[in-house]
Amino acid sequence: KPITRLQQCANLAALKAQMFERKLSVLRKKAATLPHEQRKLHAEKVAKAFWMAIGGDRDEIEGLSSDEEN
């Protein structure tokens, strides 16, 4: 029986979710090894990357960073 377009989309979404969970796990492990201030900056970068990955508007996060590079 052929896979429907909806099933293909669902399979792709599930695969992307699994990949995201794996990457998030790696990022958490990295953050756990960092000193507090570096961990905070790392978390901000991860949050910004996530925001952009889900289609968020860069203008909405401008100026929210505690570091100098915005």
Residue frames as a rotation matrix with the C-alpha (Angstrom) as fourth column:
LYS 1
0.587 0.810 0.000 0.00
0.810 -0.587 0.000 0.00
0.000 0.000 -1.000 0.00
PRO 2
-0.134 -0.685 0.716 1.54
0.603 -0.630 -0.490 3.36
0.786 0.367 0.497 -0.97
ILE 3
-0.412 -0.106 -0.905 2.37
0.848 -0.408 -0.338 5.91
-0.333 -0.907 0.258 1.68
THR 4
0.601 0.693 0.399 0.15
0.775 -0.628 -0.077 8.98
0.198 0.355 -0.914 1.55
ARG 5
-0.024 -0.567 0.823 1.52
0.251 -0.801 -0.544 12.50
0.968 0.193 0.162 1.47
LEU 6
0.598 0.318 0.736 0.21
-0.587 -0.451 0.672 13.03
0.546 -0.834 -0.082 5.00
GLN 7
0.958 -0.284 -0.041 2.07
0.253 0.772 0.583 9.93
-0.134 -0.569 0.811 6.20
GLN 8
0.232 -0.912 0.338 5.25
0.791 -0.025 -0.611 11.16
0.566 0.409 0.716 4.51
CYS 9
0.088 -0.142 0.986 4.93
-0.240 -0.964 -0.117 14.51
0.967 -0.226 -0.119 6.27
ALA 10
0.864 0.283 0.416 4.26
-0.467 0.140 0.873 12.82
0.189 -0.949 0.253 9.61
ASN 11
0.767 -0.635 -0.093 7.29
0.642 0.764 0.073 10.55
0.024 -0.116 0.993 9.14
LEU 12
0.005 -0.771 0.636 9.49
0.537 -0.535 -0.652 13.53
0.843 0.345 0.412 8.26
ALA 13
0.357 0.202 0.912 8.23
-0.533 -0.758 0.377 15.49
0.767 -0.620 -0.163 11.27
ALA 14
0.996 0.016 0.089 8.95
-0.081 0.602 0.794 12.53
-0.041 -0.798 0.601 13.56
LEU 15
0.444 -0.892 0.086 12.46
0.847 0.385 -0.367 12.18
0.294 0.236 0.926 12.13
LYS 16
-0.038 -0.429 0.902 13.14
0.106 -0.900 -0.423 15.88
0.994 0.080 0.079 12.59
ALA 17
0.698 0.352 0.624 11.87
-0.561 -0.271 0.782 15.68
0.444 -0.896 0.008 16.18
GLN 18
0.904 -0.411 -0.118 14.21
0.419 0.797 0.434 12.76
-0.085 -0.442 0.893 16.89
MET 19
0.104 -0.904 0.416 17.15
0.776 -0.188 -0.603 14.64
0.623 0.385 0.681 15.40
PHE 20
0.176 0.042 0.983 16.27
-0.303 -0.948 0.095 17.73
0.937 -0.315 -0.154 17.44
GLU 21
0.947 0.217 0.236 16.07
-0.290 0.270 0.918 15.68
0.135 -0.938 0.319 20.65
ARG 22
0.613 -0.785 -0.084 19.50
0.787 0.617 -0.022 14.16
0.069 -0.053 0.996 19.97
LYS 23
-0.101 -0.658 0.747 21.05
0.485 -0.688 -0.540 17.54
0.869 0.308 0.388 19.25
LEU 24
0.480 0.358 0.801 19.43
-0.471 -0.665 0.580 19.03
0.740 -0.655 -0.150 22.35
SER 25
0.978 -0.153 -0.142 20.90
0.208 0.651 0.730 16.22
-0.019 -0.743 0.669 24.44
VAL 26
0.170 -0.967 0.188 24.38
0.917 0.085 -0.391 16.97
0.362 0.239 0.901 23.06
LEU 27
-0.068 -0.151 0.986 23.92
0.054 -0.988 -0.147 20.68
0.996 0.043 0.075 23.78
ARG 28
0.841 0.408 0.356 22.80
-0.343 -0.107 0.933 19.95
0.419 -0.907 0.050 27.36
LYS 29
0.748 -0.619 -0.239 25.86
0.661 0.663 0.352 17.79
-0.059 -0.421 0.905 27.96
LYS 30
-0.122 -0.799 0.589 28.11
0.720 -0.480 -0.501 20.54
0.683 0.362 0.634 26.60
ALA 31
0.247 0.308 0.919 26.40
-0.265 -0.891 0.370 23.15
0.932 -0.334 -0.138 28.77
ALA 32
0.973 0.177 -0.148 26.89
0.071 0.381 0.922 21.02
0.220 -0.907 0.358 31.87
THR 33
0.340 -0.925 -0.170 30.66
0.939 0.343 0.014 21.26
0.045 -0.165 0.985 31.44
LEU 34
-0.104 -0.363 0.926 30.75
0.466 -0.840 -0.277 25.06
0.879 0.403 0.256 31.14
PRO 35
-0.856 -0.165 -0.490 31.27
0.509 -0.438 -0.741 27.61
-0.093 -0.884 0.459 33.92
HIS 36
-0.122 0.927 -0.354 28.11
0.694 -0.175 -0.699 29.53
-0.710 -0.331 -0.622 34.91
GLU 37
0.019 0.144 -0.989 28.64
-0.330 -0.933 -0.142 32.64
-0.944 0.329 0.029 32.77
GLN 38
-0.822 -0.343 -0.454 29.59
-0.539 0.212 0.815 30.63
-0.183 0.915 -0.360 29.67
ARG 39
-0.775 0.599 0.200 26.63
0.587 0.800 -0.123 28.33
-0.234 0.022 -0.972 30.28
LYS 40
0.044 0.796 -0.604 24.32
0.303 -0.587 -0.751 31.35
-0.952 -0.151 -0.267 30.27
LEU 41
-0.220 -0.205 -0.954 25.74
-0.739 -0.603 0.300 32.60
-0.637 0.771 -0.018 26.94
HIS 42
-0.989 -0.145 -0.019 25.53
-0.129 0.806 0.578 29.08
-0.069 0.574 -0.816 25.50
ALA 43
-0.441 0.895 0.065 21.86
0.687 0.383 -0.617 28.85
-0.577 -0.228 -0.784 26.52
GLU 44
0.120 0.454 -0.883 21.14
-0.214 -0.856 -0.470 32.18
-0.969 0.245 -0.005 24.83
LYS 45
-0.591 -0.417 -0.690 22.76
-0.751 -0.029 0.660 31.01
-0.295 0.908 -0.296 21.60
VAL 46
-0.941 0.294 0.171 20.80
0.319 0.936 0.149 27.75
-0.116 0.195 -0.974 21.69
ALA 47
-0.132 0.949 -0.288 17.55
0.521 -0.181 -0.834 29.63
-0.843 -0.260 -0.471 22.33
LYS 48
-0.022 0.061 -0.998 18.24
-0.605 -0.795 -0.035 32.02
-0.796 0.603 0.054 19.44
ALA 49
-0.871 -0.353 -0.342 19.09
-0.485 0.503 0.715 29.15
-0.080 0.789 -0.609 17.10
PHE 50
-0.709 0.681 0.182 15.91
0.608 0.722 -0.330 27.33
-0.357 -0.123 -0.926 18.10
TRP 51
0.037 0.737 -0.675 13.85
0.106 -0.674 -0.731 30.48
-0.994 -0.044 -0.103 17.56
MET 52
-0.262 -0.207 -0.942 15.25
-0.835 -0.441 0.329 30.93
-0.484 0.873 -0.058 14.07
ALA 53
-0.986 -0.166 0.013 14.83
-0.143 0.884 0.445 27.20
-0.085 0.437 -0.895 13.28
ILE 54
-0.440 0.892 0.106 11.10
0.744 0.428 -0.513 27.35
-0.502 -0.147 -0.852 14.01
GLY 55
-0.176 0.337 0.925 10.70
0.863 -0.399 0.310 30.37
0.473 0.853 -0.221 11.77
GLY 56
0.436 0.305 -0.847 10.86
0.771 -0.612 0.177 33.07
-0.464 -0.730 -0.502 14.39
ASP 57
0.774 -0.096 0.626 11.53
0.342 -0.769 -0.541 36.64
0.533 0.632 -0.562 13.34
ARG 58
-0.184 -0.955 -0.232 15.03
0.848 -0.035 -0.529 37.92
0.497 -0.294 0.816 14.16
ASP 59
-0.396 0.077 0.915 13.55
-0.135 -0.991 0.025 41.32
0.908 -0.113 0.402 15.03
GLU 60
0.661 0.747 0.069 11.62
-0.220 0.106 0.970 39.74
0.718 -0.656 0.235 17.90
ILE 61
0.763 -0.413 -0.497 14.82
0.645 0.541 0.539 38.62
0.046 -0.732 0.680 19.63
GLU 62
-0.010 -0.769 0.639 17.05
0.458 -0.571 -0.681 41.60
0.889 0.286 0.358 18.86
GLY 63
-0.192 -0.173 0.966 18.31
-0.543 -0.801 -0.252 43.20
0.817 -0.573 0.060 22.05
LEU 64
0.813 0.563 0.146 17.42
-0.443 0.437 0.782 40.27
0.377 -0.701 0.605 24.30
SER 65
0.476 -0.713 -0.515 21.00
0.503 0.701 -0.505 39.02
0.721 -0.019 0.692 24.60
SER 66
0.949 -0.221 -0.224 23.19
0.111 -0.431 0.895 39.68
-0.295 -0.875 -0.385 27.60
ASP 67
0.042 -0.978 0.206 26.34
0.790 0.158 0.592 39.44
-0.612 0.138 0.779 25.49
GLU 68
-0.199 -0.249 -0.948 27.80
-0.109 -0.955 0.274 42.15
-0.974 0.158 0.163 23.30
GLU 69
-0.920 -0.370 0.128 27.34
0.074 0.157 0.985 40.58
-0.384 0.916 -0.117 19.86
ASN 70
-0.088 0.975 -0.203 23.46
-0.418 -0.221 -0.881 40.61
-0.904 0.008 0.427 19.58
